[in-house]
């Protein structure tokens, strides 16, 4: 027999930690199996719209994050080549009134620390580092997971398994629901961090900026309590290899933006090193789970980053999972199917919207001119309202 109120979670990223928090707050004991020997958040910045911060509040992590996050005062969209402002919308208190929760920007590691801190305060969560999930079997009573650790194989038994193990999810592959290989989108995101004191005066301060250009875009926003700025430059790129181990010299990135406006080129010239991340997503799945096993976060719905919703959708998954588990009896299989039913249509819609943003952001020629005309003709609030259906979501 499996312990009836114990869950196993594969992966201790943002989604896995949030799911652990939600399940523990629902009265479950949680064992997190993470392949890394220590938690080191990859990436750089993360944008957290109102739907994400609303979830963080439910999970008890928002106050922990508030110490290091930045509450931006505005969002500016600009033409990358000409430098002209296309749309501006206030954030800060105005966005919180409009959408019911704050918009924050933060370093990804600070978000991870906030979730870990909340997990320690909640209790009932065991984090097992250096454990690589190799396989699992499920039966009517629970799930048995085999994980390798220091050359040995460990066995874990629980009432259910949550696969929060990322875009190349082993849990998803073992479920064999349908072919779901990651799809390379012929783009790379180049990321860098810059100390705030190096920023040009005109570009310093708590503002999120998005420059749009032919086949590329550039994003900047402050993190680490305003002491640093996160830069993300997205370009066409045919190299599908994946991971944070590949960097780029400043000259390589500068050459890709040499026809852009002075402000954009000034930002591109600041970092001493850029890290490259090939961009993949997966097609929306028709099923997320079977029996006492389900998926969460990127394992279920990896998406392009152009709406800044990857972490947010994992946080939404976790809060819904927690709500369902709190009402579940001893048989968790119906509860997991209910969780999936409440999440699948929404995450698929966000995935498709992110793909649409890829097209809109990177237009060239007449399409670019038409997009810019539309943006200038509409108010900044109208541009934000286009995605109001995302930001107003509540668990």
Residue pairs with C-beta under 8 A, 6 or more apart in sequence:
1 141
1 142
2 141
2 142
2 143
2 157
2 158
2 159
3 29
3 142
3 157
3 158
3 159
4 159
4 330
5 27
5 28
5 29
5 159
6 28
6 29
6 30
6 31
6 157
6 158
6 159
7 23
7 28
7 29
7 30
7 31
7 158
7 159
7 160
7 161
7 162
7 325
8 30
8 31
8 33
8 143
8 145
8 156
8 158
8 160
8 161
8 162
9 16
9 19
9 20
9 23
9 30
9 31
9 32
9 33
9 161
9 162
9 164
10 16
10 33
10 133
10 145
10 161
10 162
10 163
10 164
10 165
10 169
10 170
10 171
11 32
11 33
11 34
11 163
11 164
11 165
11 166
11 297
11 299
12 20
12 32
12 33
12 34
12 36
12 39
12 127
12 129
12 164
13 112
13 164
13 166
13 297
13 298
13 314
14 108
14 111
14 112
14 115
14 297
14 311
14 314
14 315
15 164
15 296
15 297
15 298
15 299
15 311
15 314
15 315
15 317
15 318
16 32
16 34
16 162
16 164
16 165
16 296
16 297
17 32
17 112
17 115
17 116
17 119
18 55
18 59
18 61
18 115
18 314
18 315
18 317
18 318
18 319
19 162
19 164
19 296
19 297
19 317
19 318
19 321
19 322
20 30
20 32
20 119
20 125
21 59
21 60
21 61
21 115
21 118
21 119
21 122
21 125
21 318
21 322
22 59
22 318
22 319
22 321
22 322
22 323
22 325
23 30
23 162
23 321
23 322
23 325
24 30
24 119
24 122
24 123
24 124
24 125
25 59
25 60
25 122
25 322
25 326
26 322
26 323
26 325
26 326
27 325
27 326
28 124
28 325
29 124
29 125
29 126
30 124
30 125
30 126
31 126
31 128
31 156
31 158
32 125
32 126
32 127
32 128
33 128
33 131
33 133
33 145
33 147
33 156
34 127
34 128
34 129
34 130
34 131
35 130
35 131
35 132
35 133
36 129
36 130
37 129
37 130
38 129
39 112
39 116
39 129
40 109
41 107
41 108
41 109
41 111
41 112
42 108
42 244
43 108
43 191
43 244
43 277
44 107
44 108
44 191
44 192
44 193
44 223
44 230
44 231
44 232
44 275
45 105
45 106
45 107
45 108
45 191
45 193
45 221
45 223
45 230
45 232
46 105
46 106
46 107
46 108
46 111
46 308
46 311
47 103
47 104
47 105
47 208
47 221
47 308
48 56
48 69
48 103
48 104
48 105
48 106
48 111
48 308
48 311
48 312
49 99
49 103
49 308
49 309
49 312
49 390
49 391
50 95
50 96
50 99
50 100
50 101
50 102
50 103
50 391
50 392
51 101
51 312
51 315
51 316
51 390
51 391
51 392
51 393
51 394
52 104
52 311
52 312
52 315
52 316
53 62
53 101
53 102
53 103
53 104
54 100
54 101
54 393
54 394
54 395
55 312
55 315
55 316
55 318
55 319
55 395
56 62
56 65
56 114
56 315
57 101
58 319
58 322
58 395
59 115
59 118
59 315
59 318
59 319
59 322
60 118
60 121
60 122
61 114
61 115
61 117
61 118
62 114
64 113
64 114
64 115
64 117
64 118
65 104
65 106
65 110
65 111
65 114
66 104
67 225
68 106
68 107
68 110
68 113
68 114
68 223
68 224
68 225
69 104
69 105
69 106
69 110
69 223
69 225
70 104
70 105
70 106
70 206
70 221
70 222
70 223
70 225
70 226
71 91
71 92
71 102
71 103
71 104
71 206
72 91
72 92
72 103
72 104
72 105
72 206
72 207
72 208
72 221
72 222
73 90
73 91
73 92
73 205
73 206
73 207
74 88
74 89
74 90
74 91
74 92
74 207
74 208
75 88
75 89
75 91
75 207
75 208
75 209
75 210
75 380
75 384
76 85
76 87
76 88
76 207
76 208
76 209
76 210
77 85
77 86
77 87
77 88
77 210
77 212
77 375
77 383
78 84
78 85
78 86
78 209
78 210
78 211
78 212
78 261
78 263
78 264
79 85
79 86
79 211
79 212
79 213
79 261
79 372
80 211
80 212
80 213
80 216
80 217
80 218
80 257
80 260
80 261
80 264
81 213
81 214
81 259
81 260
81 261
82 261
83 261
83 262
83 263
83 264
84 372
86 212
86 372
86 375
86 376
87 375
87 376
87 378
87 379
87 380
87 383
88 380
89 95
89 379
89 380
89 381
89 383
89 384
90 380
90 381
91 103
91 208
92 103
95 102
95 103
95 384
96 102
96 103
98 381
98 384
99 388
99 391
99 392
100 392
100 394
105 208
105 221
105 222
105 223
105 230
106 223
107 223
107 224
107 228
107 230
108 311
110 223
110 224
111 311
119 125
119 127
128 147
128 149
130 149
130 150
131 147
131 148
131 149
131 154
132 147
132 148
132 149
133 145
133 146
133 147
133 165
133 170
133 171
134 146
134 147
134 148
134 153
134 170
135 145
135 146
135 174
136 143
136 144
136 145
136 146
136 161
136 171
136 174
136 293
137 143
137 144
138 144
138 161
138 290
138 291
138 292
138 293
142 157
142 158
142 159
142 160
142 292
143 157
143 158
143 159
143 160
143 161
143 291
143 292
143 293
144 155
144 156
144 157
145 155
145 156
145 157
145 158
145 161
146 153
146 154
146 155
146 156
147 153
147 154
147 156
148 154
159 292
159 330
159 332
160 292
160 293
160 294
160 332
160 336
161 171
161 292
161 293
161 294
162 293
162 294
162 295
162 296
162 321
163 169
163 170
163 171
163 172
163 175
163 293
163 294
163 295
163 296
163 299
163 300
164 295
164 296
164 297
164 299
164 314
165 171
165 172
165 299
166 297
166 298
166 299
166 302
167 182
167 280
167 281
167 282
167 298
167 299
167 302
168 182
169 295
169 298
169 299
171 293
171 295
171 299
172 180
172 295
172 299
172 300
175 289
175 290
175 293
175 295
177 285
177 286
177 287
177 288
177 289
177 290
178 285
178 286
178 287
180 282
180 283
180 285
181 282
182 280
182 281
182 282
182 302
183 280
183 281
183 282
183 283
184 240
184 278
184 279
184 280
185 279
185 280
185 281
185 304
185 358
186 236
186 237
186 238
187 234
187 235
187 236
187 237
187 278
187 279
187 358
188 234
188 235
188 237
188 239
188 276
188 277
188 278
188 279
189 232
189 233
189 234
189 276
189 277
189 279
189 305
190 232
190 233
190 234
190 235
190 248
190 253
190 274
190 275
190 276
190 277
191 230
191 231
191 232
191 233
191 274
191 275
191 277
192 230
192 231
192 270
192 271
192 273
192 274
192 275
193 223
193 228
193 229
193 230
193 231
193 271
194 228
194 229
194 231
194 267
194 270
194 271
195 227
195 228
195 229
196 204
196 222
196 226
196 227
196 228
196 229
198 270
199 229
199 267
199 270
200 263
200 266
200 267
202 263
203 209
203 220
203 263
203 266
203 267
205 222
206 222
206 226
207 221
207 222
208 219
208 220
208 221
209 218
209 219
209 220
209 221
210 217
210 218
210 219
211 217
211 218
211 219
211 260
211 261
211 263
211 264
212 361
212 362
212 363
212 368
212 371
212 372
213 257
213 260
213 264
213 362
214 362
214 363
214 364
214 365
214 368
215 235
215 236
215 362
215 364
216 233
216 234
216 235
216 236
216 256
216 257
216 362
217 233
217 234
217 361
217 362
218 231
218 232
218 233
218 234
218 257
218 260
218 264
218 267
218 268
219 230
219 231
219 232
219 233
219 234
220 229
220 230
220 231
220 232
220 267
221 229
221 230
222 228
222 229
222 230
223 229
223 230
231 267
231 268
231 270
231 271
232 305
233 253
233 256
233 257
233 268
233 274
234 279
234 306
234 361
235 256
237 276
237 278
239 278
240 278
241 278
242 277
242 278
242 280
243 277
244 275
244 277
246 275
246 276
247 273
247 274
247 275
247 276
248 273
248 274
248 275
248 276
249 273
250 268
250 269
250 271
250 272
250 273
250 274
252 274
253 268
253 271
253 274
254 265
254 268
254 269
257 264
257 265
257 268
258 265
260 268
279 304
279 305
280 302
281 302
281 303
281 304
281 351
281 354
281 355
282 301
282 302
284 301
284 344
284 347
284 348
284 351
284 352
285 295
285 300
285 301
285 344
287 340
288 294
288 295
288 300
288 340
288 343
288 344
289 295
289 336
289 337
289 340
291 333
292 332
292 333
292 336
293 336
294 300
294 336
294 339
294 340
296 314
296 317
296 318
296 321
297 313
297 314
297 317
298 310
298 314
300 317
300 343
300 347
301 313
301 347
301 348
301 350
301 351
302 310
303 309
303 310
303 313
303 347
303 350
303 351
303 354
304 351
304 354
304 355
304 357
304 358
305 354
306 354
306 357
306 358
306 361
307 350
307 353
307 354
307 357
307 387
307 390
309 350
309 354
309 390
312 390
313 347
313 350
316 343
316 346
316 347
316 393
316 395
317 339
317 343
317 347
319 395
320 339
320 342
320 343
320 395
321 339
323 395
324 335
324 336
324 338
324 339
324 342
325 332
325 335
327 335
328 334
328 335
346 393
350 390
353 387
353 390
360 371
363 370
363 371
375 383
384 391
